Amino acid sequence: MHEAVGTSTAVMIFTSLGGAIAYMLYGLNASGLPLYSVGYVNLLQWVLLAGTSIPMAQVGAHVAHKINPKSLKWVFIVIMIYMGLKMIGIFSWLGLPI
């Protein structure tokens, strides 16, 4: 499971980088964007997001190595189920504010 966490992180770096570059290129000629934007990417928000994500990723990696692999697997399963249900709108459909 620990290897899966590392592999998943490596894959996410490349996919998110590709998406960010695409948003930058497709939005180059867009009007009405906020200051400090390159295409559809606001650099100020990107700096704030990256500035908190990088240290918290290190905290997450540290915690992941301390947790029992079986427990980590169950936490991952629960998070994936929650995200899937959230994406298809089950919680909104049921009127739940989560």
C-alpha positions as CSV (number, residue, x, y, z in Angstrom):
1,M,0.0,0.0,0.0
2,H,2.9,2.4,0.7
3,E,4.2,1.8,-2.8
4,A,0.8,2.6,-4.2
5,V,0.7,5.9,-2.4
6,G,4.1,6.9,-3.9
7,T,3.1,5.7,-7.4
8,S,-0.3,7.6,-7.2
9,T,1.5,10.8,-6.2
10,A,3.9,10.5,-9.1
11,V,1.1,10.0,-11.6
12,M,-0.9,12.9,-10.1
13,I,2.0,15.3,-10.6
14,F,2.1,14.6,-14.4
15,T,-1.7,14.7,-14.9
16,S,-2.2,17.9,-12.9
17,L,0.7,19.5,-14.7
18,G,-0.8,18.7,-18.0
19,G,-4.1,20.1,-17.0
20,A,-2.6,23.3,-15.6
21,I,-0.7,23.9,-18.9
22,A,-3.8,23.3,-20.9
23,Y,-5.8,25.8,-18.8
24,M,-3.0,28.3,-19.2
25,L,-2.9,27.9,-23.0
26,Y,-6.6,27.8,-23.7
27,G,-7.2,30.9,-21.6
28,L,-4.5,33.1,-23.0
29,N,-6.9,35.3,-25.0
30,A,-9.8,35.2,-22.5
31,S,-11.0,38.5,-21.3
32,G,-12.2,39.5,-17.8
33,L,-9.7,37.4,-15.9
34,P,-8.4,38.6,-12.5
35,L,-5.0,40.1,-12.0
36,Y,-2.0,37.8,-12.0
37,S,-3.7,35.3,-14.3
38,V,-1.9,33.3,-17.0
39,G,-4.8,32.0,-19.0
40,Y,-7.4,30.5,-16.7
41,V,-4.8,29.9,-13.9
42,N,-4.6,32.6,-11.2
43,L,-1.0,32.7,-10.1
44,L,-1.7,34.2,-6.7
45,Q,-4.1,31.4,-5.8
46,W,-1.7,28.8,-7.3
47,V,1.1,30.1,-5.0
48,L,-1.2,29.9,-1.9
49,L,-2.4,26.4,-2.9
50,A,1.1,25.1,-3.6
51,G,2.5,26.8,-0.5
52,T,0.1,24.8,1.7
53,S,0.0,21.6,-0.3
54,I,3.7,20.9,-0.4
55,P,4.2,20.9,3.4
56,M,0.9,19.0,4.0
57,A,2.0,16.4,1.5
58,Q,5.1,15.8,3.6
59,V,2.9,15.5,6.7
60,G,0.6,13.1,4.9
61,A,3.6,11.0,3.8
62,H,4.9,10.9,7.3
63,V,1.5,9.8,8.7
64,A,1.0,7.2,5.9
65,H,4.3,5.5,6.9
66,K,3.4,5.4,10.5
67,I,-0.1,3.9,10.0
68,N,-0.6,0.2,9.7
69,P,-0.9,-0.7,5.9
70,K,-4.3,-2.4,6.5
71,S,-5.7,0.7,8.2
72,L,-4.3,2.9,5.5
73,K,-6.0,0.8,2.9
74,W,-9.4,1.2,4.7
75,V,-8.9,4.9,5.0
76,F,-8.2,5.1,1.3
77,I,-11.3,3.0,0.5
78,V,-13.5,5.2,2.6
79,I,-12.2,8.4,1.0
80,M,-12.6,7.0,-2.5
81,I,-16.2,5.9,-1.8
82,Y,-17.0,9.4,-0.3
83,M,-15.4,11.2,-3.3
84,G,-17.3,9.0,-5.8
85,L,-20.6,9.5,-4.1
86,K,-20.0,13.3,-3.9
87,M,-19.1,13.4,-7.6
88,I,-22.3,11.8,-8.7
89,G,-24.4,14.0,-6.4
90,I,-25.8,11.5,-4.0
91,F,-25.4,13.8,-1.0
92,S,-27.1,16.7,-2.7
93,W,-29.9,14.4,-3.9
94,L,-30.4,13.3,-0.3
95,G,-30.2,16.8,1.0
96,L,-27.1,16.1,3.1
97,P,-24.7,19.1,3.6
98,I,-21.6,16.9,3.3
